[in-house]
Amino acid sequence: MVRKILPPLLVLAGLMLAGCGEYGKVEQGRTVAFDKEKALVTIIVDNNLDSKKPPNYMTLPPHVYALPTDPQERGADPTPSLRMNLDVEKKIITMYNPQTKAFEDLPFEVVADHKDVDLRRRHPLVWDAATGKAIQFPRIDAANKTIEIYSRRQMRLTSIKLSEADFAKYKEKEWDAGDEVRIYYKEPGKSLRFMNITKTDISRR
């Protein structure tokens, strides 16, 4: 969904570089770790430069960046997590394993699958009318080893069932997708501008 409303990456790069002198580079990716005290963010870079296609978070090793010291150049702190992709058709969930520093494909059984679930339109499956707030996902059922996952980009709410061994590999919040961020830099590992796309896309509010 983000990629439909934002300009292509190169155009955005130009906007970020305005007034910065010589050109630098832009990377976009999914947050898998964030050290608030050290102001370090670790991302899996999106290797798909075509903004019309879904992101592809399959680039290793992860890239680590120090966030800008100037607060005006720094967006909201990112929330990390480990889910890279959920392929309902292939029945595979791809996770980033920080211990092995590799991706892991876990098979699952589809328990329920709902399409066209639009949070912007306050669909009742993802919006709590009583509280006036979005329902928080993922939702975990430890007894049945099921996880209910909502993809805002795909507008899809899916409940999956994993084996007991695979279910135990990750903590509850690690089944979520980390914030998508964009980084402008000239020197590797040192960001000059940092945008938290997930927390600044008004269509997700």
Residue pairs with C-beta under 8 A, 6 or more apart in sequence:
1 152
1 153
1 155
1 201
1 203
1 204
2 153
2 180
2 197
2 198
2 201
3 51
3 52
3 53
3 54
3 55
3 153
5 201
5 203
6 12
6 51
6 197
6 201
7 15
7 51
8 51
9 26
9 28
9 49
9 51
12 26
12 182
13 25
13 26
13 184
16 26
16 182
16 184
16 193
16 195
17 23
17 24
17 184
20 184
20 192
22 186
24 184
24 185
24 186
24 192
25 184
25 185
25 186
26 182
26 183
26 184
26 185
27 43
27 45
27 63
27 182
27 183
27 185
28 45
28 46
28 55
28 180
28 181
28 182
28 183
28 197
29 43
29 44
29 45
29 46
29 57
29 59
29 63
29 180
29 181
29 183
30 43
30 44
30 46
30 55
30 57
30 84
30 177
30 178
30 179
30 180
30 181
31 41
31 42
31 43
31 78
31 79
31 80
31 81
31 178
31 179
31 180
31 181
32 42
32 43
32 44
32 62
32 80
32 81
32 82
32 96
32 98
32 178
33 40
33 41
33 42
33 62
33 80
33 98
34 40
34 41
34 42
34 77
34 78
34 79
34 80
35 41
36 77
38 66
39 66
39 67
39 69
40 64
40 65
40 66
40 67
41 64
41 65
41 67
41 78
41 181
41 183
41 191
41 194
42 62
42 63
42 64
42 65
42 80
43 62
43 63
43 65
43 181
43 183
44 57
44 58
44 59
44 60
44 62
44 84
44 96
45 57
45 59
45 62
45 63
46 55
46 56
46 57
46 59
46 180
47 56
47 58
47 59
48 54
48 55
48 56
54 153
55 180
57 84
57 85
58 84
58 94
58 103
60 101
60 102
60 103
61 101
62 96
62 101
63 189
64 189
65 183
65 185
65 189
65 190
65 191
65 194
66 189
66 190
66 191
67 74
67 191
67 194
68 74
68 191
68 192
68 193
68 194
73 192
73 193
73 194
74 193
74 194
75 181
75 194
75 195
75 196
75 199
75 200
76 196
76 199
76 200
77 196
78 178
78 179
78 181
78 196
78 198
78 199
79 178
79 179
79 198
80 178
80 179
81 173
81 174
81 175
81 176
81 177
81 178
82 95
82 96
82 97
82 98
82 170
82 174
82 175
82 176
82 178
83 93
83 94
83 95
83 149
83 174
83 175
83 176
83 177
83 178
84 94
84 95
84 96
84 103
84 177
85 92
85 93
85 94
86 93
86 94
86 149
86 151
86 158
86 160
87 93
87 94
88 110
88 113
88 156
88 158
91 107
91 108
91 109
91 110
91 160
92 105
92 106
92 107
92 108
93 105
93 106
93 108
93 160
93 162
93 175
94 103
94 104
94 105
94 106
95 103
95 104
95 106
95 169
95 170
95 174
95 175
96 102
96 103
96 104
97 103
97 104
97 169
104 169
106 162
106 166
106 169
107 162
107 163
107 166
108 160
108 161
108 162
108 166
109 160
109 161
109 162
110 158
110 159
110 160
110 161
111 146
111 159
111 160
111 161
112 148
112 157
112 158
112 159
113 156
113 157
113 158
113 159
114 125
114 156
114 157
114 158
115 155
115 156
116 155
117 123
117 125
117 126
117 150
117 155
117 156
117 157
118 155
119 126
119 127
119 134
119 150
119 152
119 155
119 204
120 203
120 204
122 129
125 135
125 157
126 134
126 135
126 137
126 150
126 157
127 133
127 134
127 135
128 134
128 135
135 150
137 148
137 149
137 150
137 157
137 176
138 147
138 148
138 149
138 150
138 172
138 173
138 175
138 176
139 147
139 148
140 146
140 147
140 148
140 172
140 175
141 147
141 148
142 167
144 161
145 161
145 162
145 163
145 164
145 167
146 159
146 160
146 161
146 162
147 159
147 160
147 162
147 167
147 175
148 157
148 158
148 159
149 157
149 158
149 159
149 160
149 175
149 176
150 156
150 157
150 158
151 157
151 158
151 177
152 204
179 196
179 197
179 198
179 199
180 196
180 197
180 198
181 194
181 195
181 196
181 197
181 198
182 194
182 195
182 197
183 191
183 193
183 194
183 195
184 191
184 192
184 193
184 194
185 191
185 192
186 192
198 204
